[in-house]
């Protein structure tokens, strides 16, 4: 190694650059994926995760040598300014490692001036200290300025800050242990680096070579794991159930607004399979959700009750992410289980986890969920940068995936069906699909099925644009991109529903199976400054999908009368011959729809809130066709009346113009009985907030 010769500087720069970025890649993988998996045992490493990890490692192995060569060139140009006594290997290693520290520092500074709400001070400061150590090049610090130590300390500090910043950190059982443990690890690692460095004098090249080998090994593991592919599905042979009682399959398409389904007349053909299923079913074209967020709406679907009664809704500050479903009221799964059904559930949405009580009554309940590639916090800026660079060479949308694909949900179900505990019993199956949920990343070819996609748009871009929209500012391209991908997600789910239908048919179970297709709430694309959901009582968020294929298709056609998702449980129970308990407020739809009014309630949840409702609005609404009346706590009390037959998008508030109607609707809404909240129901269940940031909901700023 000779820093006075250009080829030597460039060559060793490449070597040390590769070593530094390999070390970073491995440490980052450990923190982002391994630590994530340890703290959340339900998280999985699917093949596509490894495929993307392989892309990342490959990118690091390409970037490292390039930046290392630049560092080597810098050392050559400054060769006369460096002390003659300096060790050439240390000079070149430091020069090639410096870009890594500088990039971390730059990211920290950029974060300090961004509007993301994350703090970059600590990252900028720690990286600056390491940069100074690298430039100073003192032998006394041993390996303290080695890429392994730099990466470990900065990502470890990030983990600390992240835990401390979490609103719920003190409620996490392991948070304090984690904070103390990581702090101790950082201190021990730094001390060890100083001491070990003194013993390993002259071994720097070996350490560098080992670093590169570790990076290549991780790449090889990623490639092998990615090539495995998903296990093939062997659906159970023979009839799925020998019982003469009808089976029930309830599928919730999470976040799907009714007006984006071609089976309901949407301009793009998003649901060809649902159209086919509709020929044997009743399509309810005016189905209204009881609320606008997964937890609350699913709780209403399962209990047949409105939210104020079942208690599973957001209640900041103690239960910002939602309260547990009251154990007092039976769920459809519990009642089916008691009456002899085998009950199986597979959900992509983490809100359906046991902490919230939504798994009650299921013999088996799974939530297959991937380890995310880009967790939502400030530590992974370098990974975000690298992902952005990769996006100039190919499609990187799947980096933003937070949820399992519907095909993974189906695969899990088919596996459960193959090993049923009670093959003679009829079955009740619940599935939840998340492919139409933010950040809208349907798999190919559905990502290009509908026009409007901006290929290089990332989840980061969408996050920035969402804040703009919610503040009443322009976000050019946001809506068309998101809608194209949202529609693609719906079309992909439609295909997966088609697979379930085909699976039932191929096992002669279709005819005697009740199939209920519903969505839990809709989605906002900038209407009234609303993005995503859990932030309003408007039709974009409450008008949902509901289709029922009754056993033997005893009822068919289209039903335009008002129905509520609270009707789902009574309708299923009635079809299965199970008594509907008096707690259920919904109706058996098979008995007829008729003239009726339906209610909805929304609550202040931790989401991106629109500019007119910054603190979160709680609303109640009453729909009595064609009128919809909304009472909101916005600005201390706001009321709206819409005629949905003439104004489906709720643009003209008729509160003043139709005072008589307004007064009548208000009176009916006021008369709506409210349960008295008991002290017990208000008590907070701390465990349920564990890991909720994984849900993909941004915290309201
Ligand atoms: Zn949902």
Boltz pocket constraint, residues with backbone or C-beta under 6 A from the ligand:
constraints:
  - pocket:
      binder: B
      contacts: [[A, 254], [A, 255], [A, 293], [A, 294], [A, 295], [A, 349], [A, 520], [A, 521]]
      max_distance: 6.0
